[in-house]
Amino acid sequence: MLSTFVLLLLCLSLSLMLKELFHRFKFPEVVGQILAGSVLSLPFFGTLMQQSSHVIEFLSNLGILFLLFLAGMEIDVRKILSTCRDSILIAISSAVIPFLLGFAFLYCLGYDFFTCLIFGIALSVTAEGTKVKVLMDMKKLNTKLGAIMLGAGTFDDVIEVLGLSIVTALKFGEIEELLFFPVELLVFGVIVFLAFKLLPRILKYLEKKETDVELFTVVFIFMLLLAALSEALEMGYLIGAITAGLLLQLAIRKMKRENKYKLKSSIRLITLSFFAPFFFIEIGTKLSLNVFLNPLLFAGGIAIATLGKIVGTVIIKPFSDLSLRQLYLIGWAMNSRGAVELVIALVAFQAGLITSEIFSLITAIAILTTLTFPFVLQYEIRRHPKLFEG
């Protein structure tokens, strides 16, 4: 028990110090938090990390859960709806192009069919957690481009879940499970609808009681309910988390302004001060140096992963009013893969679908593409301050 408290103390302290250090030198703060995880993965902390790694993993899952829930609460729903067309086009295109390039890359190097499939799916993903935090830090989440980045990433999650399910079913002969996916989507939609109809009444009752404890408890129960539901239906808990945030935003519209502000600020405080740092630390601890033993595989994987997302986003230009520079920046946002790619790699590795070498490669791509986006976003905002307008 003592080792767990010591590790939590180290995680939060190191994360805060590196975050403030990067802020002081005008670097993206989230990069410092990820590097805190890399520092804690050094051999010096080996025993401590091994004893309590499950605690960090659990808090990391809560971190991304709360981040997406908070993003759903804070982003303008009208912007999400008005940019739905661009978001869907970008989600599909920026998933298909990296998938094809990734599959072809490993196939040309002689890897088997299923390894190529998993690698293609891993390159097609995007991660919301890191992207959301960076946009929040730079106050760009509640903009048109911010809405597109979030919306495209959410649609992308559905594609990723379906893709991984198909590959797993093909590998292990569980084709009948795929037939239930439309039914699972329908069940999720029905339960979400019923919960949304009931939630405003419960919140109105609790607001009259003028007590914060029960109000926050009900909000967290709602978030966990949808996250658990989407996870149970094999859609991934991230979809449930962001859906809960969007629906809660609609449900609290008739609450008093001061109560809405208090609720949002409290959730933001607990998310960014406690849970989110563990999510970024967990990403940093996954970096393995084994991948650098094969420079061709490493360099080719990074190049294809990045090129695939940017090209996959930019090519929708004929069907969008966005400028090429805006699409280029969205491409970098879609290139940020974070924990989602790590989860896919881990599931595939544990199922025996990929080798340790490919697992290390996917992990390295996830971390390096995640580290790159904050710098690109900061650079583009400085050069083009009005890029997020319109």
HELIX and SHEET records of a PDB file:
HELIX    1   1 LEU A    2  ARG A   24  1                                  23    
HELIX    2   2 GLU A   29  LEU A   40  1                                  12    
HELIX    3   3 PRO A   43  PHE A   45  5                                   3    
HELIX    4   4 GLY A   46  GLU A   74  1                                  29    
HELIX    5   5 VAL A   77  SER A   82  1                                   6    
HELIX    6   6 CYS A   84  CYS A  108  1                                  25    
HELIX    7   7 PHE A  113  SER A  124  1                                  12    
HELIX    8   8 GLU A  128  ASP A  137  1                                  10    
HELIX    9   9 LYS A  144  PHE A  172  1                                  29    
HELIX   10  10 ILE A  175  PHE A  180  5                                   6    
HELIX   11  11 PHE A  181  LYS A  209  1                                  29    
HELIX   12  12 ASP A  212  ALA A  232  1                                  21    
HELIX   13  13 TYR A  237  ALA A  251  1                                  15    
HELIX   14  14 ARG A  257  ILE A  270  1                                  14    
HELIX   15  15 THR A  271  PHE A  275  3                                   5    
HELIX   16  16 ALA A  276  THR A  285  1                                  10    
HELIX   17  17 LEU A  289  LEU A  293  5                                   5    
HELIX   18  18 PRO A  295  VAL A  314  1                                  20    
HELIX   19  19 LYS A  317  PHE A  319  5                                   3    
HELIX   20  20 LEU A  324  ASN A  335  1                                  12    
HELIX   21  21 GLY A  338  GLN A  350  1                                  13    
HELIX   22  22 SER A  356  ARG A  383  1                                  28    
END                                                                             
